C-alpha cells in the first residue's frame, strides 16, 4: 500500500469519494510516485469533501478549522512541555479515540500517539501522519529542528515504510509496545518562539505543509550524530570517538563545532551519550549480546557502571528492560 492508498483507507480507496478526490488531484492510484503538490491537493480535496480533517479515520468528523482551533489553544504556552500538555488536554474535545501523551522516563521523553481504531480499515497511515504532524508542529513552536532518538510503531512495516526514515530522520522500528517518538527529555524545556502573529502566517499553509513539505533534519546536531554512527559502523569503539574525530570528519574546527552545538542547546557529550543509550536499547532488544558484552562495547568500565547508567536513562535495569521487551514480543 502506497502513501496515497494509505491516505484513502479511511474512506476506502475505491469509494466514489476517493475516486472523485483522486481525479481532482490528477493522481493515478497505480502511479509509482506523485508530487507533493498532488498529494497535498488530494488530502485537501478529501478533507473538504468530508468536512473532516481526520480524513475519515475518526468516528466523529473533525470539522475544517479544528487544527486552527487546537493551535490557538496551545500558542500561549511558555515551553514545549507545557504546549504538549495543553494538546493532550484539548484533543478529547476534537476526537474520542485519538490522543497524544507525553511520558518521561529517565533521560528520555516519549511523545506517544494513542489511537483506538474503531473502523474496519488500515490505520497505519493515519498513525504515521499524526506522528509527523505533532513532530513538525513541535519543531515550528520552538523554531528549530528536534532530534528524534527513535521512532517506534506498534504495527508491521507498511509498504511505504521505506519513506519513513527520511520523514523522521532516524531509525524506524516496528512491532513495538507503543506508537511513539523518543527524544531527550530536555526538549520539553525548550522555550516557545512563536506568537499569535506568527501563528496567523503559519495557519495559511498548515497543517498540510506539515504532512507533505517536510525536510530532512539538517541541524548540526543531526550531522554530528550521523558522523558518530558512521564511525561506530566502521568499527570504531564509541568511547574512543572524541570531538576532534568528528571535527575532522565534518571539516569543521573543534571550537566551531562546540559553538554550533551550544547554539542548538546541546553538546558533543550529550549527543554521544544519546547514541550510546540508543545502542544499548537496540542491543538489549535484539538479544544478540550479553549484558557484560554490551557494557564492554559501550565503553563502560564494568557491567555495574552500565546498569547504573541505564537505570538513569530509562528508569529500568538492563535485565528488567530486556525481559520486558521480550515479554511484549
BELQUIJO-V542167 format. One record per residue. N is the residue number from 1. OMEGA is omega in degrees with one decimal (NA if undefined). BURIAL is I if it has 9 or more other ideal C-beta (glycine too) atoms within 8 Angstrom, else O. D_CENTER is the distance of its C-alpha to the mean C-alpha in whole Angstrom. Layout:
n:N omega:OMEGA burial:BURIAL d_center:D_CENTER
n:N omega:OMEGA burial:BURIAL d_center:D_CENTER
//
This chain:
n:1 omega:179.7 burial:I d_center:21
n:2 omega:175.4 burial:O d_center:20
n:3 omega:179.5 burial:I d_center:17
n:4 omega:179.6 burial:I d_center:20
n:5 omega:179.3 burial:I d_center:22
n:6 omega:-178.3 burial:I d_center:19
n:7 omega:-179.0 burial:I d_center:18
n:8 omega:-176.2 burial:I d_center:22
n:9 omega:-177.7 burial:I d_center:22
n:10 omega:180.0 burial:I d_center:22
n:11 omega:-176.0 burial:I d_center:26
n:12 omega:-172.8 burial:O d_center:27
n:13 omega:179.6 burial:I d_center:26
n:14 omega:179.9 burial:O d_center:30
n:15 omega:178.1 burial:I d_center:31
n:16 omega:179.1 burial:O d_center:33
n:17 omega:180.0 burial:I d_center:30
n:18 omega:-178.8 burial:I d_center:28
n:19 omega:179.1 burial:I d_center:31
n:20 omega:179.8 burial:I d_center:32
n:21 omega:176.1 burial:I d_center:28
n:22 omega:-179.7 burial:I d_center:28
n:23 omega:179.4 burial:O d_center:32
n:24 omega:-179.8 burial:I d_center:31
n:25 omega:-178.0 burial:I d_center:28
n:26 omega:-178.8 burial:O d_center:30
n:27 omega:174.7 burial:I d_center:28
n:28 omega:-177.1 burial:O d_center:29
n:29 omega:-178.6 burial:O d_center:27
n:30 omega:-177.2 burial:O d_center:28
n:31 omega:-179.5 burial:O d_center:27
n:32 omega:-179.4 burial:O d_center:25
n:33 omega:174.2 burial:O d_center:23
n:34 omega:179.3 burial:O d_center:23
n:35 omega:175.7 burial:O d_center:23
n:36 omega:-179.0 burial:O d_center:20
n:37 omega:178.4 burial:O d_center:23
n:38 omega:-179.3 burial:I d_center:24
n:39 omega:178.1 burial:I d_center:21
n:40 omega:179.4 burial:I d_center:20
n:41 omega:177.7 burial:I d_center:24
n:42 omega:-179.8 burial:I d_center:24
n:43 omega:178.6 burial:I d_center:21
n:44 omega:179.1 burial:I d_center:23
n:45 omega:-179.3 burial:I d_center:26
n:46 omega:-179.5 burial:I d_center:25
n:47 omega:-179.8 burial:I d_center:24
n:48 omega:-179.0 burial:O d_center:27
n:49 omega:-177.4 burial:I d_center:29
n:50 omega:-166.9 burial:I d_center:27
n:51 omega:-173.3 burial:O d_center:27
n:52 omega:177.3 burial:I d_center:24
n:53 omega:172.5 burial:I d_center:20
n:54 omega:175.0 burial:I d_center:19
n:55 omega:179.0 burial:I d_center:21
n:56 omega:-178.0 burial:I d_center:23
n:57 omega:-176.4 burial:I d_center:20
n:58 omega:177.6 burial:I d_center:22
n:59 omega:-178.8 burial:O d_center:25
n:60 omega:-178.7 burial:O d_center:26
n:61 omega:177.2 burial:O d_center:25
n:62 omega:-170.6 burial:I d_center:23
n:63 omega:175.7 burial:O d_center:25
n:64 omega:-177.0 burial:O d_center:25
n:65 omega:-178.7 burial:O d_center:24
n:66 omega:-179.5 burial:I d_center:22
n:67 omega:177.2 burial:I d_center:19
n:68 omega:178.7 burial:O d_center:21
n:69 omega:179.5 burial:I d_center:23
n:70 omega:-178.7 burial:I d_center:20
n:71 omega:178.1 burial:I d_center:19
n:72 omega:-179.2 burial:O d_center:23
n:73 omega:-174.6 burial:I d_center:22
n:74 omega:-170.3 burial:I d_center:19
n:75 omega:-178.5 burial:I d_center:21
n:76 omega:-179.2 burial:O d_center:23
n:77 omega:-179.4 burial:I d_center:21
n:78 omega:-178.3 burial:O d_center:22
n:79 omega:178.8 burial:I d_center:18
n:80 omega:178.3 burial:I d_center:15
n:81 omega:178.3 burial:I d_center:15
n:82 omega:179.2 burial:I d_center:18
n:83 omega:179.4 burial:I d_center:17
n:84 omega:174.9 burial:I d_center:14
n:85 omega:176.5 burial:I d_center:17
n:86 omega:178.9 burial:I d_center:19
n:87 omega:178.7 burial:I d_center:16
n:88 omega:-178.9 burial:I d_center:17
n:89 omega:-175.8 burial:O d_center:20
n:90 omega:-173.0 burial:I d_center:20
n:91 omega:179.2 burial:I d_center:19
n:92 omega:175.8 burial:O d_center:21
n:93 omega:-175.9 burial:O d_center:24
n:94 omega:-174.2 burial:I d_center:22
n:95 omega:-179.8 burial:I d_center:21
n:96 omega:-171.3 burial:O d_center:23
n:97 omega:-178.6 burial:I d_center:20
n:98 omega:172.1 burial:I d_center:17
n:99 omega:177.0 burial:O d_center:15
n:100 omega:-179.3 burial:I d_center:12
n:101 omega:177.0 burial:O d_center:13
n:102 omega:179.2 burial:I d_center:13
n:103 omega:178.1 burial:O d_center:14
n:104 omega:179.9 burial:I d_center:15
n:105 omega:-176.7 burial:O d_center:17
n:106 omega:-179.6 burial:I d_center:19
n:107 omega:-174.6 burial:O d_center:17
n:108 omega:172.2 burial:I d_center:13
n:109 omega:179.6 burial:I d_center:12
n:110 omega:174.0 burial:I d_center:9
n:111 omega:-168.5 burial:I d_center:8
n:112 omega:176.7 burial:I d_center:9
n:113 omega:-179.0 burial:I d_center:10
n:114 omega:-177.4 burial:I d_center:14
n:115 omega:178.5 burial:I d_center:16
n:116 omega:-174.7 burial:O d_center:19
n:117 omega:-178.4 burial:O d_center:20
n:118 omega:-174.6 burial:O d_center:24
n:119 omega:178.3 burial:O d_center:25
n:120 omega:-179.2 burial:O d_center:26
n:121 omega:178.1 burial:I d_center:23
n:122 omega:-173.6 burial:O d_center:20
n:123 omega:-173.5 burial:I d_center:17
n:124 omega:178.7 burial:I d_center:14
n:125 omega:-177.6 burial:I d_center:14
n:126 omega:179.9 burial:I d_center:14
n:127 omega:178.3 burial:I d_center:11
n:128 omega:-178.9 burial:I d_center:9
n:129 omega:177.3 burial:I d_center:10
n:130 omega:177.6 burial:I d_center:9
n:131 omega:178.6 burial:I d_center:6
n:132 omega:-178.8 burial:I d_center:6
n:133 omega:-177.6 burial:I d_center:9
n:134 omega:178.3 burial:I d_center:8
n:135 omega:-177.8 burial:I d_center:6
n:136 omega:176.8 burial:I d_center:9
n:137 omega:179.0 burial:I d_center:11
n:138 omega:178.5 burial:I d_center:10
n:139 omega:-179.9 burial:I d_center:11
n:140 omega:-177.6 burial:I d_center:14
n:141 omega:-178.1 burial:I d_center:15
n:142 omega:175.5 burial:I d_center:15
n:143 omega:176.1 burial:O d_center:16
n:144 omega:175.2 burial:I d_center:14
n:145 omega:175.7 burial:I d_center:11
n:146 omega:-176.7 burial:I d_center:9
n:147 omega:178.1 burial:I d_center:9
n:148 omega:179.0 burial:I d_center:6
n:149 omega:179.1 burial:I d_center:8
n:150 omega:172.3 burial:I d_center:7
n:151 omega:-175.5 burial:I d_center:5
n:152 omega:175.5 burial:I d_center:8
n:153 omega:-175.6 burial:I d_center:10
n:154 omega:179.9 burial:O d_center:14
n:155 omega:178.4 burial:I d_center:15
n:156 omega:-178.8 burial:O d_center:17
n:157 omega:178.2 burial:O d_center:15
n:158 omega:179.8 burial:I d_center:16
n:159 omega:179.2 burial:O d_center:18
n:160 omega:-177.1 burial:I d_center:16
n:161 omega:-179.3 burial:I d_center:14
n:162 omega:-179.4 burial:O d_center:15
n:163 omega:-172.1 burial:O d_center:13
n:164 omega:176.5 burial:I d_center:10
n:165 omega:177.8 burial:I d_center:10
n:166 omega:-179.8 burial:O d_center:11
n:167 omega:-174.1 burial:I d_center:8
n:168 omega:176.7 burial:I d_center:5
n:169 omega:176.9 burial:I d_center:8
n:170 omega:177.5 burial:I d_center:8
n:171 omega:178.1 burial:O d_center:10
n:172 omega:-178.7 burial:I d_center:9
n:173 omega:-177.4 burial:I d_center:11
n:174 omega:-179.4 burial:I d_center:13
n:175 omega:176.3 burial:O d_center:16
n:176 omega:-177.0 burial:I d_center:14
n:177 omega:-175.5 burial:O d_center:15
n:178 omega:172.0 burial:O d_center:13
n:179 omega:-174.0 burial:I d_center:9
n:180 omega:171.2 burial:I d_center:7
n:181 omega:-175.8 burial:I d_center:4
n:182 omega:-179.2 burial:I d_center:7
n:183 omega:164.5 burial:I d_center:9
n:184 omega:-175.2 burial:I d_center:12
n:185 omega:-178.5 burial:I d_center:14
n:186 omega:179.9 burial:O d_center:16
n:187 omega:-179.4 burial:I d_center:13
n:188 omega:-179.4 burial:I d_center:14
n:189 omega:179.9 burial:O d_center:18
n:190 omega:-178.2 burial:I d_center:17
n:191 omega:174.7 burial:O d_center:19
n:192 omega:-176.1 burial:I d_center:19
n:193 omega:-177.0 burial:O d_center:20
n:194 omega:177.9 burial:I d_center:21
n:195 omega:-177.1 burial:O d_center:24
n:196 omega:-179.5 burial:O d_center:26
n:197 omega:179.8 burial:O d_center:27
n:198 omega:178.5 burial:O d_center:24
n:199 omega:179.5 burial:I d_center:22
n:200 omega:178.5 burial:O d_center:25
n:201 omega:-178.5 burial:O d_center:24
n:202 omega:-174.7 burial:I d_center:20
n:203 omega:178.1 burial:I d_center:21
n:204 omega:-179.0 burial:O d_center:24
n:205 omega:-179.4 burial:O d_center:21
n:206 omega:3.2 burial:I d_center:18
n:207 omega:-175.0 burial:I d_center:16
n:208 omega:179.4 burial:I d_center:17
n:209 omega:179.2 burial:I d_center:16
n:210 omega:-178.0 burial:I d_center:13
n:211 omega:-169.4 burial:I d_center:12
n:212 omega:-175.7 burial:I d_center:15
n:213 omega:178.1 burial:O d_center:15
n:214 omega:175.8 burial:I d_center:12
n:215 omega:174.4 burial:O d_center:13
n:216 omega:-179.5 burial:O d_center:12
n:217 omega:-179.3 burial:I d_center:11
n:218 omega:178.9 burial:O d_center:15
n:219 omega:178.8 burial:I d_center:15
n:220 omega:177.3 burial:I d_center:18
n:221 omega:-179.1 burial:I d_center:16
n:222 omega:179.1 burial:I d_center:14
n:223 omega:178.7 burial:I d_center:17
n:224 omega:179.0 burial:I d_center:19
n:225 omega:179.7 burial:I d_center:16
n:226 omega:179.6 burial:O d_center:17
n:227 omega:176.4 burial:I d_center:21
n:228 omega:-179.2 burial:I d_center:21
n:229 omega:-179.5 burial:I d_center:19
n:230 omega:179.9 burial:I d_center:22
n:231 omega:177.8 burial:I d_center:24
n:232 omega:179.9 burial:I d_center:23
n:233 omega:177.0 burial:O d_center:23
n:234 omega:175.7 burial:O d_center:27
n:235 omega:177.9 burial:O d_center:28
n:236 omega:175.6 burial:I d_center:28
n:237 omega:-174.7 burial:O d_center:28
n:238 omega:-175.9 burial:I d_center:25
n:239 omega:177.9 burial:O d_center:27
n:240 omega:-179.8 burial:O d_center:29
n:241 omega:-176.7 burial:I d_center:27
n:242 omega:-177.8 burial:O d_center:28
n:243 omega:-177.7 burial:I d_center:27
n:244 omega:178.6 burial:O d_center:30
n:245 omega:-179.3 burial:I d_center:29
n:246 omega:177.1 burial:I d_center:25
n:247 omega:178.9 burial:I d_center:28
n:248 omega:-177.3 burial:O d_center:30
n:249 omega:-178.8 burial:I d_center:27
n:250 omega:-179.2 burial:I d_center:25
n:251 omega:-179.5 burial:O d_center:29
n:252 omega:178.2 burial:O d_center:28
n:253 omega:-175.6 burial:O d_center:31
n:254 omega:-178.8 burial:I d_center:30
n:255 omega:176.6 burial:O d_center:30
n:256 omega:177.7 burial:O d_center:28
n:257 omega:-179.5 burial:I d_center:25
n:258 omega:-179.2 burial:I d_center:26
n:259 omega:-178.7 burial:O d_center:26
n:260 omega:176.0 burial:I d_center:23
n:261 omega:176.1 burial:I d_center:21
n:262 omega:178.3 burial:I d_center:23
n:263 omega:178.2 burial:O d_center:22
n:264 omega:175.2 burial:I d_center:18
n:265 omega:176.1 burial:O d_center:19
n:266 omega:-179.2 burial:I d_center:19
n:267 omega:178.0 burial:O d_center:21
n:268 omega:-179.3 burial:I d_center:22
n:269 omega:-179.7 burial:O d_center:22
n:270 omega:-179.5 burial:I d_center:19
n:271 omega:179.8 burial:I d_center:17
n:272 omega:177.6 burial:I d_center:20
n:273 omega:178.4 burial:O d_center:19
n:274 omega:179.3 burial:I d_center:16
n:275 omega:176.2 burial:I d_center:16
n:276 omega:178.8 burial:I d_center:19
n:277 omega:179.4 burial:I d_center:17
n:278 omega:177.5 burial:I d_center:15
n:279 omega:-179.8 burial:I d_center:18
n:280 omega:-179.5 burial:I d_center:20
n:281 omega:-179.5 burial:I d_center:17
n:282 omega:-177.0 burial:O d_center:17
n:283 omega:175.6 burial:I d_center:21
n:284 omega:-177.7 burial:I d_center:22
n:285 omega:-179.3 burial:O d_center:20
n:286 omega:179.0 burial:O d_center:22
n:287 omega:-176.8 burial:O d_center:25
n:288 omega:-175.2 burial:O d_center:26
n:289 omega:173.6 burial:O d_center:28
n:290 omega:178.7 burial:O d_center:29
n:291 omega:179.3 burial:I d_center:28
n:292 omega:178.9 burial:O d_center:31
n:293 omega:-179.9 burial:O d_center:30
n:294 omega:179.2 burial:I d_center:26
n:295 omega:-179.3 burial:I d_center:28
n:296 omega:-179.0 burial:O d_center:30
n:297 omega:-178.2 burial:I d_center:27
n:298 omega:174.3 burial:I d_center:25
n:299 omega:176.9 burial:I d_center:28
n:300 omega:-176.5 burial:I d_center:29
n:301 omega:-179.8 burial:O d_center:33
n:302 omega:-179.9 burial:O d_center:33
n:303 omega:-179.3 burial:I d_center:31
n:304 omega:178.6 burial:O d_center:32
n:305 omega:176.5 burial:I d_center:30
n:306 omega:179.8 burial:I d_center:27
n:307 omega:179.3 burial:I d_center:27
n:308 omega:-179.4 burial:O d_center:27
n:309 omega:-177.1 burial:I d_center:24
n:310 omega:177.4 burial:I d_center:22
n:311 omega:177.6 burial:I d_center:23
n:312 omega:-179.1 burial:O d_center:23
n:313 omega:-167.9 burial:I d_center:19
n:314 omega:-176.3 burial:I d_center:18
n:315 omega:-179.9 burial:O d_center:21
n:316 omega:172.6 burial:I d_center:23
n:317 omega:-178.0 burial:O d_center:25
n:318 omega:-179.7 burial:I d_center:24
n:319 omega:178.5 burial:O d_center:27
n:320 omega:-179.9 burial:O d_center:26
n:321 omega:179.7 burial:I d_center:22
n:322 omega:-179.9 burial:I d_center:23
n:323 omega:-178.6 burial:O d_center:25
n:324 omega:-179.0 burial:I d_center:23
n:325 omega:178.0 burial:I d_center:20
n:326 omega:178.1 burial:O d_center:24
n:327 omega:179.8 burial:O d_center:25
n:328 omega:-178.5 burial:O d_center:22
n:329 omega:NA burial:O d_center:22
//
